[in-house]
Amino acid sequence: MVAQDGNGNVLPIAFAIVESENSESWAYFIRNLRRHVVRQDNICIISDRSKGLVAAIRQSEVLWRFVYCIRHIAVNFHRYELEPHRSRHKLARLETDMAGCKPSLIQWLSSMEPWQWAQCFDDGYHYGHMTTNLVEAFNSILRRTRHLPISAVFSAIFYRLATLMPKMGLKQAKQLEAGHVYVEKIRDAMKDNTQRAKLMNVELYSRNLETFRVTVYISRRLGISPRSYGVDLRNRWCECGMFQALRYPCAHVVAACATYSLNVEQYIDDVCTLERTLRIWGNEFPVLRDISTWEVQSPIFEMLPDRPLRTRVKGRLTITRIRKDIDVREQVDPKRCTICRTVGHNRSKCPYGNVYTSQSSRSERN
């Protein structure tokens, strides 16, 4: 099992070597995970629809939120792009489009709660994560240890993590010494949202500076209808859904705070701070003595090698993971034109480029 810090760095938190994945082995893993590692409630676990894991979670009665990897669900819907939907109107359009599917597929999707696969219903538990790619990424690091004995596998994991912790901790400490408060990922996102907020108009709907109507526009002469979003700072809510899903202000919230001189940083979740990230990587592993100094009891039986296991099979050894239908690249947001914000062309080929250029030159002359 792996987790992720506020900057998107992968953090392994628990390992287990079992004979097979079944209800008994998953129950053993969940029980020890709860007892020794994750003692708090309200934890979001993203996984596939493994029957053994689902049964173990239900039997343990832990107050964790168990959700499904969107890729595992999308394998059953090759025709539809099950993206991490953050707005409910997009999800409603998807459900309308899927009305022509087989009834069995619709019934299968209806067997899951909406918050188990759609971000717009999860109340921010996902923190923007919708797949199990983090686990697969860490598995690629340990793939060369698969054919080693169990003791060698544990040694490889231990020593790699022992060197990873101080390396990442020093990186966070240097950023704190440089005067930064938030992780690099959030700083870049807030910088981008600040630039986008300059093209928005804000209307105040509350005398307490809590609710706003933010309109996104480029120019009234371009013929593009503006889009407006409601913002509620008291409840940390924006109609676009990004504010609730990612736990830091979207461009609409940044525009509202900038217009009325509010501190936008107060709406950034504490998980995104360098101080919290440094606490994660501040743990240290003890230095183990050389194995020759360990006190090991002599076995009461004679250990004999299994000769057939040493027989080299013909052909090249396969050490990489077998790729399946689920191994597809993540869908990224399409690039949009910087003038009209539509998909399919760039600034140089924008049909409204001449209008925008003439307006810019006219404003400069004025």
N, C-alpha and C positions, 0 to 999 in steps of 0.2 A: 504494500500500500504506500502511495506517495501523496504528498500534499504540495502546495505552492505558496510562496510568500507573496507579498504585495507587489513585487517587481517581476513576477512571472518565473522565478527560479524554482526548479524542481527540488523538493526536499523529501527524501525517503524517510518513512517513519516506522515501518514494521515489515518484517519478512517472516515467512513460514515455509518449511519444506515438508510436504506431505506426499503420501502415495498417490492420491487422486483427489480431485475436487468433488466433494459430495457434501451432504448435509452435516455429517459428523465432523469432517475436517473444517468446514466453514464455521461451525459452532465453536470448535476449539479455538480458531483464530479470533473470532469476534469476542469470545469470553476473555481471552488474554489481552486483546487489544483494549477492551474496556477496563480491565483491571490494572494494567501497567502503563498504558500509553495515553489513551484518550478518555479521560475521566469526566469531561464536561458534556453537557447535553447540547441540543440544537446544532449538531454537526451534519453537514450534507455529504453523503457518500454517493459518488457517481460510478456506476458499474453496468455490466450487461444484464440481461434478464436470466441470469443463472438461477435455476430452481433451488440449488443447494444454498446459495447466498441469501436468496429471498426468504427461504424457510428459516435460516439461522438468525436473520434479523428479526423476524416475527417472534421466534421463540425466546430470544434474548430480552425482548421488551425494553430495549434501550430507546431513549427519546432522541433518536437520530432521524434525519430525513433521508430516505433512500430514493434516489432518482436514477433514471436510465440514460445511458449514453445515446446521444442523438444519432450517431452513425449506425449503431446496432438496430435502431428502429428504422432508419432510412433504407437499410438493406431490403426491407419488405415493401418499400415504396420507391422503386427505381424511377418512376415517372415524375415524382414530386420532390422538390427541394425542401427537405425538412430542416430549415435553418434555425438558428437559435432565436426564435421569434420573441421580440421584446415589446411589441405593440399588439394589442388585441384585435385591432381592425385588420392587420395583415393576417393574423391567424384565422379570422373569420372568412377572409377571402380564400385562404387555403382550404378550409373545410367545405366551402361552396364548390371549389374546383374539384375536390375529391368525391363529390357526390356520385360521380359515375363509376366509382371503384366497385369491386366485388363486395357484396354484403359481408362476407367473411372477414375481409381486411378491415372494413369499417368497424365491425364488431370487435376485432382484435385490438384496434387502436382505442376503442371506447372502454376496453377493460382496464386501461391505465388512467390514473387521475391526470388532469391537465397539468398540474404542477410537477409531474414526474418527467415531462419531456418538453414543456413550453416555458420559456423564461418569463413570460408576462404574467404567470400565475405563481411564481416561486417565492415571491416576497424577498428577493435579493439573496437567497441562500446559495445560488450558484456562483456569485461573484464573477459572472461572465464565462464560466467554464461549463461546457456542454458535452465534452467527449472524454474518453479515457486515454487520450493520446499521451498524457504525462506518464502513465504506466508503461506504455509501449516504448516511449523514448528512453526510460530508464532501463528497460529490458534489453535494449540494444547495447547498452554499456556493459551489461553483465552476460552477454550472449556467449562470450568465449569461456565462461566458467561453467557451462552446462555439463560438460563431460568430465569435470573434475570431481574428486571425492567430496563428501559433504563438509569435512573439516577444511578442505582447501577453499570451498565456496564461501564458508563463513569467514575465513581469513581474508579473502579478497574483498568481501563486502566491508569488513571491519576496517581494514587499512585504507580503503578508498574513502570511506566516510570520515575517518579520522583526519585525513588531509584536506577533505572538502570543507569541513566546518571552519577551521581557522582561515582558510583562503577566502571564503565568502564573508566571514566576519570582518576581516581586515578591509575588504572592499566597502562594506557598509560604514565602517568607522571612518574611513577616509572621506566619504561623502558628508558625514556629519561634521567632521573637522573643517570641511570647506564651507560650512554654513547652510547646507541644504536641510530641509525639513522632511520632504517627501521623496519617495523613490523615483528613479529616473523615468520609469514608465508613466507615472502619474504626472511628472513635470512636463513630459513631452505631450501628453494628452491634454493637459490644461492649456499649454501654449497653443495647440491647434484649436481648441475650443474658443480661446480668446480671439483668435483671428476670425473665426467663423461668426462670432458674436457681433462683430462690427457691421455685418450685413443684416442685422435684425432690429426691429422696432419693438419697444416695450411699452405696454400700457398698464398702469397701476389699477388694481381692482380692490385693494384693501388699504385702509388708512394706517394699518399696523405694518405695512411693507412686508406682507406675507404671500399674497396671491397676485399673479400677473397674467397677462395675455401677451405672448411673444409672437410676433409676425416675422416670418422669413421672407425677404424680398430682395430683388436685385435692382430692378428699375421698372417704373410704371409703364414705360414706353416699349418694353420688350414683349408685352402681350402674355406674360407668364403669370398665372394667377398665384398670389401669395398663399403660403400655408401658415396657419397659426397654431400655437400650442399653449395649453394651460400649464401654469407653474404654481405649485403650492410649497413654499419653503418651510412652513411649519411642519408639514407632514412629510417633507423630503420627497416630493412627488412631481413628476413632469409627464405630460401626456405622451411624449415620445417613448417613454419606458426606459431610456438609457440611465437616467438618474437612479431609479430603483434597482436596476439590474447590476450595474457596475459599482455602485456605492460611492461614486464621486460625481461632481456636477457636470452636466452636459452643457452644450453650447447655449441652450436656452436659459439655463440657470445662471450661467456666467453673464449673459446679456442683461438679465434682470438685476443681478448684483452690481454690475458695472454702472448701469443707468442710475441707480439710487444709492451708490457709494456704500454698498454692503460688503462685508468681508466674506468672500466666496470660499476661503479656505476652511471656514468653520463647518462646511457641509461635506468635507472630505472624510471618509471613514478612517479610523485610527489604524486599521490594518495597512493602510498605504503609507504610513510614516516610517522613516528610517529608524526611529527608536524602537518601534515594534519589530521591524525586520532584524535589527541587531540582536534583539532578545532571542529570536529564533536561531540565529547562527552563532550565538554566544556560548552554546553548549560545547563542552570539550570531552574527548574520549581519553580514558586513562592510558598511560603507556604500559604496554604489556612486556613482561620479561621475556627473554629469549626462551624458546621452546625447550631448549636443552636443560633449563633450570626448573622446569615444571615437575611437580611431584605427581607421578602417574603410577597408579597401582598396577602391579603385574597381573595379566589376565589369568584366570584359573583354567583356561583351555588353550590349546595350541591353534593359532590362526594360520590357515593354509590358503594360498592364492587360488583363485578360480581360473584355471588355465583357459577354458573356452572363452572367457570374457576378454582375454588378451589377443584373441585371433583378429587379425586385421581383415576387415571386409573389403571386397573389391570395389573399386571406384573411389571417387573423391568424397571426403567427408562433408556432410551438409551441416553447417553451423548457423545458417540464417533461418529466420522464421518463414514459414510457408505463408505466402500472401493469399488472401481470400477476397471475397466480394466486398468485405467491409473495408479493405485497405484502399481507400480513395482519398484524394487530397481534399483538405478542407476548403470550403467555399469562402472566398474572401470578398469583401465589398467591392463592387465594380468601380473603376475609376470614373469620375464625373468631370464634366467641363467646369472650369473655374469661373465661367461667365454665367451660364444658365443653369448649372448644377444638374444637367441631365446626362444619361449614359449613352454612349455610342460615338462620341467624338471628343476632341480636345479643344483647347482655346483657339488654336490656329484655324480650325475648321468649323467653328461655331457659326451658325446662321445669323446669330445676333451680334457677331463680332463688330460689324461696321457700325451698328447703332451704338454699341457700348463705346467704341473708339471715338465717335463723333460727340457723344455726351461727355466723355472725359476731356476732350480737347476744348469743348465749349465751356466746361466748368473751369478749366485752367485759364482761359482768356478772361472769364469774369473775375 
